[in-house]
Amino acid sequence: MALTTERSHPPLPDALRAFHAQRPVWTPETDADGSRERAVIEVPRDYADPDGPRLTLALSRHRATDPDRRRGVLLSLNGGPGGDWGLGRRLADRFVGTAPHEVYDLVGFDPRGLGDSTRLYAEVTVPKAPFDSRPPDEDFPLIAEDMRLRELGCLRGGGELRPHISTRNIARDLDVIRAVLGEDRISYVGYAYGTSVGAAYATLFPEHLDRSVLDSCVNPDWSWYEQFLSQGDAIRRNVDRWARWAGERHGRFGLGRTPDEVLGTVEDVAAQLERKAETPHLRTLLDGAMGYRTADRAQWEDLGDLIGTLRAATVSDDLDRAKEALSGQRLWRPSDNEGELRSGVLDAITLEDDWPTDLEGYYATMRDYRTRYPYGYGVLRAQPWVGTFRTFTAPEPTVTVTGGDFPVGIVVQSEGDIMDHYAGGVAMAERLGHHLITVADSGEHEIYVLGANQRVDTLVDAYLTRGELPPARTTVAGAAPRPAVSRDAPDTPEAPDAPVTTDLPDLPGLPAQIRSTHS
């Protein structure tokens, strides 16, 4: 994510000064506690042309409950990429009643393109390739064609707005929000994609940043393609840990005594589901269960039982039993329906970066991922994306995240986060000079306040409310411990897991000229 950073800001042009001079009109909004207010402000569609078309941003606010201790405003953003599938301005509601609410006005916003702000749409194009976690080679061209048509649907639905939905512009919008609220600085909590926005804001507007918390970080060194590819490795790390745990409990699960034997049983079941079912759907759901349930330590025992149930069902040719066992497993993303508009923000944000265009390179990577990372839909992270067929050139390069003259903040990252690889949190903390809280032996994602990790909440609350930083490298336990299932040889010490590292296997399929842009 690259750009020569602006460290000194020229005086605001008169047109942009007018945006900063807005004073929002707050109106009460129905809410469980009756405290939420709502307002709408305007921002430029294109900051290079502030006299041009305008967008609206919807804001929410819960005033600080202890005005005498009020420190300022706390903004927050989650979901992504782009804030898509996040809570938008209603994220602020989740902080109501917390310690930060005592000292901050909680301000939420719908990012440009989403929610009650000016929306970016894309036309729906229904994929013709089946949703298959291990697609055969003959389906690769159909998957690519689906993505090409999806990009054309984005083009038709997004119009002239689409090139201006970017992380850089969302960070600029944050600074307009700061100004219209009459604040010299903001504090910020960003989750997942929101960490990209927070890091961009720190880089572009360091003098206006107070305390910041970045939770479940996007890696500042990776392109979106690399970010997607890294998820395969993140998923597999959890799978391998579960396989080792289950193997030490062969007497309970009967899946094998070593990780290889356990995964061999899983692969046998997957092969039987593929052979006996009419479609790859059941095997695909099994692959999904392996990815998502191994990330949640609380589900490890249930997953072991699920594999046993599926093995018995395939042996007895009882596919109804297999379907019932997998009925609660979700797919990676829900299907779109023909003839509708959908949000186009995720697609636009991920096109900030250049993507490879060589389809054969994608296909080679998909074959590799089909072998190494079949679980959790890892192969689909390697397939062509709309960026492969991008119909516009980003008007500005992305932001090179750098440290600067702003207060030291906190990064929160779980070791087993399958959406945002642990390496991303380490890289973000090092790049910004922030302290890192590692959540050990956990696949938690979007943890502070949104999860159930009281230790993380306590540490971050102390920082946001009193400025008390934890040690530079702090490790806490995950919120969900491994199930209390005895090992086969309880008198033998349980072998420790391999140390968590930020090393990644080579991310295949990425041309050197693209990789060098983001290194």
C-alpha positions in Angstrom: 0.0 0.0 0.0 2.3 2.7 -1.3 2.5 6.5 -1.4 5.0 9.2 -0.6 3.4 10.5 2.6 2.4 14.2 3.1 4.0 15.3 6.3 3.3 19.0 6.0 -0.1 20.2 5.0 -0.5 23.3 2.9 -3.2 25.7 3.9 -6.7 24.4 3.2 -8.2 25.7 -0.1 -11.2 27.8 0.5 -13.5 25.1 -0.9 -12.2 22.5 1.5 -12.3 25.1 4.4 -16.0 25.3 3.8 -16.4 21.6 4.5 -14.5 22.0 7.8 -16.6 24.9 8.8 -19.8 22.8 8.7 -21.7 22.6 12.0 -23.9 19.5 12.1 -27.5 19.6 13.3 -27.9 16.8 15.7 -31.4 15.2 16.1 -32.5 12.5 18.5 -32.8 9.0 17.1 -34.7 6.1 18.5 -32.3 3.8 20.5 -32.5 1.4 23.3 -31.2 3.9 25.8 -32.5 7.0 24.0 -29.1 8.7 23.9 -28.2 8.4 20.3 -28.1 11.5 18.1 -27.9 11.6 14.3 -26.5 14.2 11.9 -25.5 14.4 8.2 -22.5 16.3 6.8 -21.0 16.7 3.3 -17.6 15.8 2.0 -16.1 16.2 -1.5 -16.5 13.2 -3.8 -13.0 14.0 -5.0 -10.6 15.9 -2.7 -8.6 17.0 -5.7 -11.8 18.8 -6.9 -13.5 20.1 -3.7 -15.7 22.4 -5.8 -17.1 19.3 -7.6 -19.9 16.9 -6.6 -20.5 16.2 -2.9 -21.2 13.1 -0.9 -23.1 12.9 2.4 -21.9 11.1 5.5 -24.3 9.9 8.2 -23.0 10.3 11.7 -24.2 9.2 15.1 -23.2 10.4 18.6 -23.6 9.3 22.2 -22.4 12.1 24.5 -19.9 11.3 27.2 -21.6 10.3 30.4 -19.1 12.1 32.7 -18.8 15.6 31.1 -16.4 16.8 33.8 -13.9 14.1 32.7 -14.6 14.4 29.0 -11.4 13.9 26.9 -12.8 14.3 23.4 -14.4 12.1 20.7 -13.8 8.5 20.0 -14.5 7.4 16.4 -14.6 3.7 15.4 -14.9 1.6 12.2 -15.1 -2.1 11.6 -15.8 -4.5 8.7 -14.4 -4.6 5.3 -12.7 -4.3 3.1 -14.2 -0.8 2.9 -16.5 -1.1 6.0 -18.7 -3.4 4.0 -20.5 -5.9 6.3 -19.5 -3.7 9.2 -21.7 -1.8 11.7 -21.0 1.6 10.3 -22.3 4.4 12.5 -24.0 1.9 14.8 -20.6 0.6 15.9 -20.6 3.4 18.4 -23.6 1.8 20.1 -21.4 -1.1 21.1 -19.4 1.2 23.3 -22.3 2.5 25.2 -21.9 1.8 28.9 -18.2 1.0 28.6 -15.4 2.9 30.4 -14.5 4.9 27.3 -18.1 6.2 27.1 -17.6 8.0 30.4 -14.9 10.2 29.0 -15.6 10.3 25.2 -18.4 11.3 23.0 -18.9 8.1 20.9 -19.1 9.1 17.3 -20.0 6.6 14.6 -20.2 7.1 10.8 -21.2 5.2 7.7 -18.2 5.3 5.4 -18.7 6.8 2.0 -20.5 4.4 -0.2 -22.4 2.6 2.6 -25.4 2.7 4.9 -27.1 6.1 5.2 -24.2 7.9 3.6 -24.1 8.3 -0.2 -24.1 4.7 -1.4 -22.0 3.0 -4.0 -23.9 0.3 -5.9 -23.0 -2.6 -8.2 -25.2 -4.5 -10.4 -25.7 -8.1 -9.3 -24.2 -10.8 -11.5 -25.0 -14.3 -10.5 -22.0 -16.7 -10.6 -22.3 -19.6 -13.0 -19.5 -21.6 -11.4 -20.6 -23.8 -8.6 -19.5 -22.9 -5.1 -16.8 -25.5 -4.6 -14.0 -25.4 -2.1 -11.8 -27.5 -4.4 -12.9 -26.6 -7.9 -11.6 -28.8 -10.7 -9.3 -27.3 -13.3 -12.1 -27.3 -15.9 -14.1 -24.8 -13.7 -11.2 -22.3 -13.5 -12.1 -20.4 -16.7 -15.8 -20.2 -15.6 -14.7 -18.8 -12.2 -12.6 -16.2 -14.1 -15.5 -15.3 -16.3 -17.8 -14.8 -13.3 -15.3 -12.3 -11.9 -15.0 -10.5 -15.2 -18.8 -10.1 -15.3 -18.9 -9.1 -11.7 -16.4 -6.3 -12.5 -18.6 -5.1 -15.4 -21.6 -5.1 -13.0 -19.5 -2.9 -10.6 -18.8 -0.6 -13.5 -22.4 -0.3 -14.5 -23.7 0.3 -11.0 -20.9 2.4 -9.6 -20.5 5.1 -12.3 -18.2 8.0 -11.6 -18.3 7.5 -7.8 -16.4 4.2 -7.8 -12.8 5.5 -8.2 -13.3 7.8 -5.2 -14.2 5.1 -2.7 -10.8 4.6 -1.2 -9.0 4.2 2.1 -7.2 7.5 1.5 -10.5 9.3 1.0 -12.1 7.7 4.1 -9.2 8.9 6.2 -9.7 12.4 4.8 -13.4 12.1 5.6 -12.4 11.3 9.2 -10.5 14.6 9.3 -13.5 16.5 8.0 -15.6 14.8 10.8 -13.0 15.9 13.3 -13.2 19.5 12.1 -16.9 19.7 12.0 -17.1 18.4 15.5 -14.8 21.3 16.6 -12.1 18.9 17.8 -8.3 19.4 17.5 -7.7 15.7 17.8 -9.7 12.4 17.6 -9.2 9.1 19.3 -9.9 6.1 17.2 -10.7 2.4 17.4 -10.4 0.5 14.2 -11.1 -3.2 13.5 -10.1 -5.3 10.5 -10.4 -2.9 7.5 -10.8 -0.1 10.0 -7.2 -0.6 10.9 -6.2 0.4 7.4 -8.2 3.6 7.8 -6.7 4.3 11.2 -3.1 3.7 10.0 -3.8 6.0 6.9 -5.1 8.7 9.2 -2.1 8.4 11.5 0.2 8.8 8.4 -1.7 11.7 6.8 -2.9 13.6 9.8 -0.5 12.7 12.7 -1.0 16.0 14.5 -4.8 15.3 14.8 -4.6 11.8 16.2 -4.8 11.2 20.0 -5.2 7.7 21.3 -5.7 4.8 18.8 -6.4 1.1 19.0 -6.1 -1.1 15.9 -7.6 -4.5 16.4 -7.2 -7.5 13.9 -4.9 -5.7 11.5 -4.6 -5.6 7.8 -0.9 -6.0 7.0 0.5 -2.6 5.9 3.0 -4.3 3.7 0.6 -6.4 1.7 -1.5 -5.7 -1.3 -5.1 -6.9 -1.2 -4.2 -9.9 -3.3 -1.5 -10.8 -0.8 -3.9 -10.2 2.1 -6.4 -12.7 0.5 -3.6 -15.2 -0.1 -2.4 -15.0 3.5 -5.7 -16.3 4.7 -5.0 -19.8 3.4 -1.9 -20.0 5.7 -3.8 -18.5 8.6 -6.5 -21.1 8.3 -4.1 -24.0 8.0 -2.2 -23.0 11.2 -5.4 -23.5 13.2 -6.2 -26.7 11.4 -2.8 -28.1 12.2 -3.1 -27.2 15.9 -6.5 -28.9 16.1 -5.2 -32.0 14.4 -2.4 -32.3 16.9 -4.9 -31.8 19.8 -7.3 -34.4 18.4 -4.5 -36.9 17.8 -3.5 -36.7 21.5 -7.1 -37.7 22.2 -7.5 -40.6 19.9 -9.2 -42.6 22.6 -12.0 -40.0 22.6 -12.4 -39.2 18.9 -10.8 -42.2 17.1 -9.5 -40.1 14.3 -5.8 -41.1 14.5 -2.9 -40.5 16.9 -0.8 -38.0 14.9 -1.8 -34.8 13.1 -1.1 -36.6 9.8 -3.4 -39.5 10.7 -6.1 -37.1 11.9 -6.0 -35.1 8.7 -5.9 -38.3 6.7 -9.2 -39.3 8.3 -10.6 -35.9 7.4 -9.4 -36.3 3.8 -10.9 -39.8 3.6 -14.3 -38.4 4.7 -14.0 -35.5 2.2 -13.3 -38.0 -0.6 -16.3 -40.1 0.4 -18.6 -37.1 0.5 -17.4 -36.1 -2.9 -17.8 -39.5 -4.3 -21.2 -40.3 -2.9 -23.0 -37.0 -3.0 -24.4 -35.7 -6.3 -22.6 -32.3 -5.9 -19.5 -31.1 -4.1 -21.7 -29.2 -1.7 -21.3 -31.5 1.3 -17.5 -31.7 0.9 -17.4 -28.0 0.6 -19.3 -27.6 3.8 -16.9 -29.9 5.5 -14.0 -27.8 4.3 -15.7 -24.8 5.6 -16.2 -26.4 9.0 -12.5 -27.3 9.2 -11.5 -23.7 8.6 -14.0 -21.9 10.8 -14.4 -24.3 13.7 -10.7 -24.8 14.2 -10.3 -21.0 14.6 -12.8 -21.2 17.6 -11.1 -23.3 20.3 -14.5 -23.8 22.0 -15.6 -25.8 18.9 -12.7 -28.2 18.8 -14.5 -31.0 20.6 -17.6 -30.6 18.5 -15.5 -30.7 15.3 -13.9 -34.0 16.4 -17.4 -35.4 16.9 -18.5 -34.0 13.6 -15.7 -35.8 11.7 -16.7 -39.0 13.5 -20.4 -38.6 12.6 -19.6 -37.9 8.9 -17.3 -40.9 8.8 -20.0 -43.1 10.1 -22.6 -41.6 7.8 -20.4 -42.1 4.7 -19.7 -45.7 5.7 -23.4 -46.4 6.0 -24.3 -44.3 2.9 -26.5 -42.2 5.1 -26.2 -38.9 3.3 -29.2 -37.5 5.1 -27.3 -37.8 8.3 -24.3 -36.1 6.8 -26.5 -33.3 5.5 -28.0 -32.8 9.0 -24.6 -32.8 10.6 -23.4 -30.0 8.3 -26.7 -28.1 8.1 -25.4 -25.3 10.4 -22.2 -24.6 8.4 -22.1 -21.3 6.6 -20.6 -20.6 3.2 -17.9 -18.0 2.8 -20.2 -15.3 1.4 -24.0 -15.4 0.7 -25.1 -15.6 -2.9 -26.4 -12.6 -4.8 -29.7 -12.7 -6.6 -30.3 -11.8 -10.2 -31.9 -8.4 -10.9 -30.8 -6.6 -7.7 -28.3 -4.0 -6.8 -25.8 -4.7 -4.1 -23.0 -2.7 -2.3 -20.0 -2.2 -4.5 -17.7 -0.9 -1.8 -15.7 -4.1 -1.1 -14.9 -4.4 -4.8 -13.9 -0.8 -5.1 -11.6 -0.8 -2.1 -9.8 -3.9 -3.1 -9.0 -2.3 -6.5 -6.9 0.3 -4.8 -4.0 -2.0 -5.6 -2.8 -3.5 -8.9 -3.8 -7.1 -9.4 -2.1 -9.7 -11.5 -3.8 -10.2 -14.9 -2.2 -13.5 -16.0 -5.0 -16.1 -15.6 -2.6 -19.0 -15.9 -0.8 -17.6 -12.9 -4.0 -17.6 -10.9 -4.8 -21.2 -12.0 -1.4 -22.4 -10.9 -1.8 -20.8 -7.5 -5.3 -22.4 -7.2 -3.9 -25.8 -7.8 -1.3 -25.2 -5.2 -3.9 -24.0 -2.7 -6.2 -26.9 -3.5 -3.4 -29.1 -2.1 -2.0 -27.0 0.7 -5.1 -25.0 1.9 -8.3 -26.8 1.0 -9.9 -25.9 4.3 -11.9 -22.8 5.1 -12.3 -22.1 1.4 -8.7 -21.3 1.1 -8.6 -22.0 -2.6 -11.2 -19.3 -3.2 -8.7 -16.7 -1.7 -6.4 -17.5 -4.6 -8.8 -17.3 -7.5 -9.2 -14.4 -9.9 -11.0 -11.4 -8.4 -12.6 -8.3 -9.9 -9.2 -6.6 -9.7 -8.0 -9.1 -12.3 -10.3 -7.3 -14.8 -10.2 -3.8 -13.3 -12.0 -1.3 -15.4 -10.5 1.9 -13.9 -7.2 3.2 -12.8 -7.1 4.4 -9.2 -6.7 8.2 -9.3 -4.2 8.0 -6.4 -1.8 5.5 -5.1 -2.4 3.9 -1.7 -0.9 5.2 1.5 2.5 4.0 2.7 1.9 3.6 6.4 4.6 5.2 8.5 5.2 6.1 12.1 5.0 9.7 13.2 4.6 12.3 15.8 1.4 10.9 17.4 0.8 9.2 20.8 1.8 5.5 21.1 -1.2 3.3 20.6 -2.2 -0.3 20.9 -2.5 -3.1 18.4 -4.6 -6.1 19.3 -4.1 -9.3 17.3 -4.9 -13.0 17.9 -2.5 -15.7 16.8 -5.1 -17.6 14.9 -7.2 -14.8 13.2 -8.1 -16.4 9.8 -9.2 -13.1 8.2 -6.3 -10.9 9.2 -3.1 -13.0 9.6 -1.1 -12.6 12.8 1.8 -11.2 10.8 -0.3 -8.2 10.0 -0.6 -7.1 13.6 3.1 -7.5 14.2 3.9 -5.5 11.1 1.4 -2.8 12.0 2.7 -2.4 15.6 6.3 -2.2 14.3 5.4 0.3 11.6 3.5 2.7 13.8 5.6 2.2 17.0 2.5 0.9 18.8 2.4 -1.7 21.6 1.2 -5.1 20.7 -1.3 -7.3 22.6 -1.1 -10.8 21.3 -4.1 -13.0 22.1 -2.6 -16.5 22.4 -4.0 -19.7 21.1 -7.1 -18.0 19.7 -8.8 -17.3 16.4 -10.7 -14.3 17.8 -11.4 -11.5 15.3 -12.5 -8.0 16.2 -11.8 -8.5 19.9 -11.9 -5.4 22.0 -15.5 -4.7 23.2 -17.0 -6.7 20.3 -15.7 -10.0 21.7 -15.8 -11.5 25.1 -12.1 -11.1 26.1 -12.2 -9.3 29.5 -8.4 -9.2 29.7 -8.1 -7.3 26.4 -11.0 -5.0 27.4 -9.3 -4.2 30.7 -6.0 -3.3 29.1 -7.5 -1.2 26.3 -9.9 0.6 28.6 -7.0 1.6 30.9 -5.2 3.0 27.8 -8.2 4.9 26.3 -9.4 6.3 29.6 -6.2 6.9 31.6 -3.4 6.7 29.0 -1.9 3.6 30.7 -0.1 1.5 28.1 0.5 -2.2 28.6 4.1 -3.5 28.1 5.3 -3.1 24.6 4.7 -6.8 23.9 1.9 -8.3 26.0 0.3 -11.7 25.7 -3.1 -12.6 27.0 -5.2 -15.8 26.8 -8.0 -16.2 24.4 -11.5 -15.9 25.6 -12.4 -19.5 24.7 -10.0 -22.1 26.1 -9.5 -25.5 24.5 -12.2 -28.0 25.6 -11.4 -29.9 28.8 -11.0 -33.3 27.1 -8.3 -35.5 28.7 -5.4 -36.7 26.6 -4.9 -40.4 26.1 -1.8 -40.4 28.3 -2.6 -37.9 31.1 0.7 -38.5 32.9 2.7 -37.4 29.8 3.2 -33.7 29.4 1.3 -32.3 26.5 3.7 -31.4 23.7 3.9 -27.6 23.3 2.6 -26.1 20.1 5.2 -24.9 17.6 6.1 -21.2 18.3 3.9 -18.7 16.5 5.8 -16.9 13.9 5.1 -14.3 11.4 6.8 -16.2 8.7 4.7 -17.0 5.6 5.4 -19.5 2.9 6.0 -17.8 -0.4 2.8 -16.3 -1.6 2.7 -17.7 -5.1 1.4 -16.1 -8.3 2.4 -12.6 -7.4 4.5 -10.9 -10.1 7.7 -9.4 -8.8 6.8 -5.9 -10.2 3.6 -5.9 -8.1 5.3 -7.3 -5.0 8.0 -4.7 -5.1 5.3 -2.0 -5.1 4.2 -3.1 -1.7 7.5 -4.0 0.0 
